[in-house]
Each structure stands twice: as structure tokens, then as C-alpha cells.
């Protein structure tokens, strides 16, 4: 068996799969001002958990497709354990972050490959960055982008569970329900935590007085730049759950789970829009 550390390193070239012509697109990158693309890497304390979650989700899908619900359920339990630990690790990164580097403020890497898998790049892969499309190595993801990687994987966990639940029964149905709400509850907790540390900045009020915009992101806040990126992910989940509910072949048990997910997604989207209003359109 290949260790998670080795798999994480190989993510630079193939995003945990065999090498393909799309390998160079597997790693997230951002452009420094006026320069070459910069390969963004996640701290190992979080990255190792992300690798394990994604591998577990892939195996669970395979087991479900092979009509092995017990193995799928046990593998999903492993994924749930590691997604919780990934967020705990991300909180540690946030709470122990070094002073921000101004040049990193614009680095917010795209989170998914064309196949829908989360892009995870290990810090161990930095030396290989030049070989993958000529990117400049060495940009470690900010605490905000590291947290968003966990949020992105929570999204994938939620959509995977929803995608499998319509034909699931008994043990697997119960496991998928638990997996879905592990992802959604974890995201709700992350949103609340991030909002609690993202102190609104003073804004100018009429007459030159200084006022605070209650419930909104600080002007120039890094979180205010990153967190609106949750809205497209939640919209994607809403489309999926609505489509699942429109399918008349979905059983009553699965339908109740998806209806609850619909309500929770709707509340999460409202919270994000309240705390981090959409950024104004460029230009």
C-alpha cells in the first residue's frame, strides 16, 4: 500500500490518480503580480488529512458501485473521522499563523479539477513545481485558503453522499445520512468559527463618524475575499438535492434525509451572504 505521504507528493503530478495528459492541471496555482504562476501548497498537518478523506471517498464510491454496502459504510466512517480532524488541523493553522505576506493576498487557488475532485497539493511537492507546467514553487497556502480546502472537501463529501443515497438501503443509507450531515454540520461550525474571528472593520458613516457594519466582512478582509467562494458550492448542492427530490423513484427514507439537507444548505447560504456579502463586480 502506498503511504499517504507518498500519495500527497504524487498529487503534484496526478491528483492521486495515474498520470494523464491533464496531470499538469491537477495542481492549484495563482499568478503573482506581473509574474509566472505560483504553485500553492497546503501545510502537511492539513494536507495529510485531505489526502486520506479523498482516498476514502473514492473507495466508498467504488464499493457502493460494486454492491458492497458494508465496506462502503465502513470506509465512509474513516472519511468522516479524517474530515473532522482536517478541520481541527485547519483551526490550528489559523490560530498559529505567521504574519500575513502582502503578496499572498491575491492567491486563492481554484479548488477542483475538471473531474470534480479537490485539488490537493502537498508541501512535499514544491520541488516538482517547475516540471508541472513551469510554475514557480514555494507559495504555501494562506490559513484562509487552507481552511477553504477543508470546506471544499466537505462540499465533495456532501455531494458524494447525496449522489449515492437515492439507491441506498439499510446500513449504507444510514452511513450516507451520517456522512452528509457530518459534512454540512462541519461546514456550519466552520462558518460560525470563521465569522467569530473575522472582526468587522470600522467603516465611514454619514458626517464623518465611524461605524461598524454589523454582520459583514471587514473591508480588505482575507476571509471576505475567500468565503464568498462557498456560494457556488452551496448552489451546486442545492441543485443536486432539488434534482434528487424531483426523482419520484427515490425512497421515503432517502427523501427525508435530502429534504433536511436542503433546509440546512439554504440556511448556510444565507449565513455566508450575511457575513461575507458578494464582492462588487470588477470594473
C-alpha positions in Angstrom: 0.0 0.0 0.0 1.3 3.5 -0.9 1.6 5.7 2.1 -0.5 8.9 2.4 2.8 10.9 2.4 3.8 9.4 -1.0 0.3 9.9 -2.4 0.4 13.5 -1.3 3.7 14.1 -3.1 2.3 12.5 -6.2 -0.6 14.8 -6.1 1.6 17.4 -7.7 1.6 15.4 -10.9 -1.6 13.4 -10.9 -4.0 14.4 -8.2 -3.8 10.9 -6.6 -4.5 9.1 -9.9 -2.4 7.5 -12.6 -0.6 10.1 -14.8 -2.8 11.5 -17.5 -2.5 14.3 -20.1 -4.4 16.5 -17.6 -1.7 16.0 -14.9 -0.3 19.4 -15.3 -3.7 20.9 -14.5 -4.1 18.9 -11.2 -2.2 21.4 -9.0 -3.8 24.7 -8.0 -1.8 27.8 -8.9 -2.1 31.5 -8.8 -0.3 34.3 -10.6 1.9 36.7 -8.7 1.6 40.3 -9.7 3.2 40.5 -13.2 4.9 37.1 -12.9 4.7 33.4 -13.5 2.1 31.1 -11.9 2.9 30.2 -8.3 2.2 26.6 -7.2 0.1 26.8 -4.0 0.8 24.0 -1.4 -1.2 23.1 1.8 0.5 22.5 5.2 1.1 18.9 5.9 -0.9 19.0 9.1 -4.0 19.6 7.0 -2.9 18.1 3.7 -2.4 14.6 5.0 -6.0 14.5 6.3 -7.3 15.9 3.0 -5.5 13.1 1.1 -7.0 10.4 3.3 -10.5 11.8 3.1 -10.4 12.0 -0.6 -9.0 8.5 -0.9 -11.7 7.1 1.4 -14.5 8.8 -0.6 -13.1 7.3 -3.8 -13.0 3.8 -2.2 -16.5 4.2 -0.8 -17.9 5.1 -4.2 -16.2 2.1 -5.7 -17.6 -0.3 -3.0 -21.1 1.1 -3.4 -20.9 0.7 -7.2 -19.8 -2.9 -6.6 -22.8 -3.5 -4.4 -20.7 -3.9 -1.2 -22.6 -1.7 1.2 -20.9 -2.8 4.3 -17.4 -1.9 3.0 -18.7 1.3 1.7 -20.2 2.2 5.1 -17.0 1.4 7.0 -14.9 3.4 4.5 -17.2 6.4 4.9 -16.7 6.2 8.6 -13.0 6.7 8.0 -13.7 9.6 5.8 -15.8 11.2 8.5 -13.1 10.8 11.1 -10.5 12.5 8.9 -12.7 15.4 7.7 -13.2 16.3 11.3 -9.5 16.1 12.0 -8.8 18.1 8.9 -10.8 21.0 10.2 -9.2 20.7 13.7 -5.8 20.9 11.9 -7.0 23.9 9.8 -8.0 25.7 13.0 -4.6 25.1 14.4 -3.1 26.7 11.3 -5.4 29.7 11.6 -4.6 30.2 15.3 -0.8 29.8 14.8 -0.4 31.6 11.5 2.6 33.8 11.0 2.1 37.5 10.0 0.5 37.6 6.5 2.6 38.4 3.5 1.1 41.2 1.4 1.9 39.5 -1.9 -0.1 36.4 -0.9 -3.3 38.3 -0.6 -4.4 37.6 -4.2 -3.7 33.9 -4.1 -7.0 32.0 -3.9 -6.5 28.8 -5.9 -9.3 27.1 -7.7 -10.4 24.1 -5.6 -11.5 21.4 -8.1 -10.2 19.6 -11.1 -12.3 19.1 -14.2 -13.3 15.7 -12.9 -14.8 17.3 -9.8 -12.0 16.1 -7.4 -10.5 18.5 -4.9 -7.0 19.7 -5.9 -4.7 18.9 -3.1 -1.0 19.8 -3.3 1.4 18.7 -0.7 4.2 21.0 0.6 6.5 18.0 -0.1 5.8 18.5 -3.8 7.2 22.0 -4.1 10.5 20.9 -5.7 8.5 19.4 -8.6 6.5 22.5 -9.4 8.8 23.6 -12.2 8.2 20.3 -14.0 4.4 20.7 -13.9 3.7 23.5 -16.3 6.6 25.8 -15.4 5.0 27.1 -12.2 7.2 28.8 -9.6 7.4 26.7 -6.4 7.2 27.8 -2.8 3.8 29.5 -2.2 2.4 27.8 0.9 -1.4 28.3 1.1 -2.6 31.0 3.4 -4.6 30.0 6.5 -7.7 31.2 4.7 -7.1 29.1 1.6 -6.1 26.1 3.8 -9.5 26.4 5.6 -11.2 26.7 2.3 -9.6 23.5 1.1 -11.4 21.7 4.0 -14.6 23.5 3.2 -14.3 22.3 -0.4 -13.8 18.7 0.7 -16.8 19.0 2.9 -18.7 20.0 -0.2 -17.4 17.0 -2.1 -18.4 14.7 0.8 -21.9 16.2 0.8 -22.4 15.8 -2.9 -21.0 12.3 -2.9 -23.4 11.2 -0.1 -26.3 12.8 -1.9 -25.3 11.2 -5.2 -25.3 7.7 -3.7 -28.3 8.0 -1.3 -31.1 7.6 -3.9 -30.4 3.8 -4.3 -29.1 3.1 -0.8 -30.8 1.0 1.8 -30.3 -0.1 5.4 -26.7 0.2 6.6 -25.5 2.2 3.6 -28.4 4.6 3.8 -27.7 5.3 7.4 -24.0 5.8 6.8 -24.6 8.1 3.9 -27.0 10.2 6.0 -24.4 10.4 8.8 -21.7 11.3 6.2 -23.9 14.0 4.6 -24.6 15.7 7.9 -21.0 15.4 9.1 -20.1 17.5 6.1 -22.9 20.0 6.5 -22.6 20.3 10.3 -18.9 20.7 10.0 -19.3 23.5 7.5 -21.8 25.3 9.7 -19.4 25.1 12.6 -16.6 26.4 10.3 -18.7 29.3 9.1 -19.5 30.2 12.7 -15.9 30.0 13.8 -14.5 32.0 10.9 -17.2 34.7 11.5 -16.2 34.8 15.2 -12.6 35.6 14.4 -13.3 37.9 11.4 -13.8 41.1 13.3 -15.7 43.8 11.2 -13.6 46.8 10.4 -14.8 50.4 11.1 -16.5 52.0 8.1 -17.1 55.6 7.5 -20.6 56.8 8.3 -22.5 60.0 7.4 -20.9 63.1 8.9 -17.5 61.5 9.2 -18.4 59.3 12.1 -17.0 55.8 12.3 -19.5 53.0 12.4 -19.3 49.2 12.2 -21.1 47.3 9.6 -22.8 44.6 11.7 -22.6 41.1 10.3 -20.5 42.0 7.3 -16.9 41.2 6.5 -14.2 43.7 7.2 -13.0 46.0 4.4 -10.0 44.3 2.9 -10.6 41.1 4.9 -8.9 38.0 3.6 -11.9 36.0 4.8 -14.1 38.4 3.0 -12.3 37.5 -0.2 -12.3 33.7 0.3 -15.7 32.9 1.9 -18.0 34.2 -0.9 -16.5 31.3 -2.8 -18.7 29.0 -0.8 -21.8 30.3 -2.5 -21.2 28.5 -5.9 -20.5 25.2 -3.9 -23.7 25.5 -1.9 -25.7 26.4 -5.1 -24.3 23.2 -6.6 -25.5 21.2 -3.6 -28.9 22.9 -3.8 -29.3 21.9 -7.5 -28.3 18.4 -6.6 -30.7 18.0 -3.7 -33.6 19.6 -5.6 -32.9 17.3 -8.6 -32.9 14.3 -6.2 -36.2 15.3 -4.7 -37.7 15.6 -8.2 -36.9 12.0 -8.8 -40.0 10.0 -8.0 -38.1 6.8 -7.6 -36.2 8.0 -4.5 -37.5 6.2 -1.4 -39.1 7.8 1.6 -36.1 7.4 3.9 -33.6 8.9 1.5 -36.1 11.7 0.6 -36.3 12.8 4.3 -32.6 13.0 4.5 -32.3 15.1 1.4 -35.1 17.4 2.5 -33.2 18.0 5.7 -30.1 18.7 3.7 -32.0 21.2 1.5 -33.0 23.2 4.6 -29.5 23.2 6.0 -27.9 24.2 2.7 -30.4 27.1 2.5 -29.5 28.3 6.0 -25.8 28.0 5.3 -26.0 30.1 2.1 -28.0 32.8 3.9 -25.3 32.9 6.7 -22.5 33.3 4.2 -24.3 36.0 2.3 -24.9 37.9 5.5 -21.4 37.6 7.0 -19.5 38.0 3.7 -21.6 39.8 1.1 -20.7 39.2 -2.5 -17.7 41.1 -3.7 -18.6 44.0 -6.1 -18.2 43.3 -9.7 -14.8 44.3 -11.2 -14.8 47.4 -13.3 
